[in-house]
Amino acid sequence: AVLSNPAHRDRLGESARIRSEEFTWAATAASFADVLGEVAAKGGVSVVPAPSGHVEHHGGRNRGVDQLSP
């Protein structure tokens, strides 16, 4: 995801930081997806598929979550 608005980038980063301290990885990812959806609904984000092999690059920890769709 590419965020054009710096305030949106900051909000997503802060949300992820807070959630990572409070919840599991799955809950953190879900929270990030919720915030990303809110930002996308406002037209502040472009979502593109992850590059091939991206999941394996991270040791498979994101297996099954290798791309976002609009």
C-alpha positions as CSV (number, residue, x, y, z in Angstrom):
1,A,0.0,0.0,0.0
2,V,1.3,3.4,-0.9
3,L,-0.1,6.3,1.3
4,S,0.1,9.7,-0.3
5,N,-1.0,11.6,2.9
6,P,1.7,11.8,5.7
7,A,-1.0,12.0,8.4
8,H,-2.5,8.7,7.1
9,R,1.0,7.1,7.2
10,D,1.5,8.3,10.8
11,R,-2.0,7.0,11.8
12,L,-1.3,3.5,10.4
13,G,2.1,3.4,12.0
14,E,0.8,4.4,15.4
15,S,-2.1,1.9,15.2
16,A,0.2,-0.9,14.3
17,R,2.6,0.0,17.2
18,I,-0.2,0.1,19.8
19,R,-1.8,-3.1,18.6
20,S,1.5,-5.0,18.5
21,E,2.0,-4.2,22.2
22,E,-1.6,-5.3,23.1
23,F,-2.6,-8.1,20.8
24,T,-1.4,-11.1,18.8
25,W,0.0,-10.8,15.3
26,A,-3.4,-11.8,13.8
27,A,-5.2,-9.1,15.8
28,T,-2.5,-6.6,14.8
29,A,-2.9,-7.5,11.1
30,A,-6.7,-7.2,11.4
31,S,-6.4,-3.8,13.0
32,F,-4.0,-2.6,10.4
33,A,-6.4,-3.9,7.7
34,D,-9.3,-2.0,9.3
35,V,-7.4,1.3,9.4
36,L,-6.2,0.7,5.9
37,G,-9.8,0.2,4.8
38,E,-10.8,3.5,6.4
39,V,-8.0,5.4,4.7
40,A,-8.8,3.7,1.3
41,A,-12.5,4.7,1.6
42,K,-11.3,8.3,1.8
43,G,-9.2,7.9,-1.3
44,G,-5.9,8.2,0.4
45,V,-4.3,4.9,-0.6
46,S,-3.3,2.9,-3.7
47,V,-3.3,-0.9,-3.2
48,V,-1.2,-3.1,-5.4
49,P,-0.3,-6.9,-5.2
50,A,2.9,-7.8,-3.3
51,P,5.8,-8.9,-5.4
52,S,6.1,-12.6,-6.2
53,G,8.0,-14.3,-3.4
54,H,7.3,-11.6,-0.9
55,V,5.8,-14.0,1.7
56,E,8.8,-16.4,1.5
57,H,11.1,-13.4,2.0
58,H,9.6,-13.0,5.5
59,G,10.0,-16.6,6.4
60,G,6.4,-17.4,5.6
61,R,5.0,-15.6,8.7
62,N,2.5,-13.8,6.5
63,R,1.6,-17.0,4.6
64,G,-1.8,-16.5,2.8
65,V,-1.7,-12.7,3.2
66,D,0.6,-11.8,0.4
67,Q,-1.5,-9.2,-1.3
68,L,-4.3,-6.7,-0.6
69,S,-7.2,-6.1,-2.9
70,P,-9.1,-2.8,-3.2
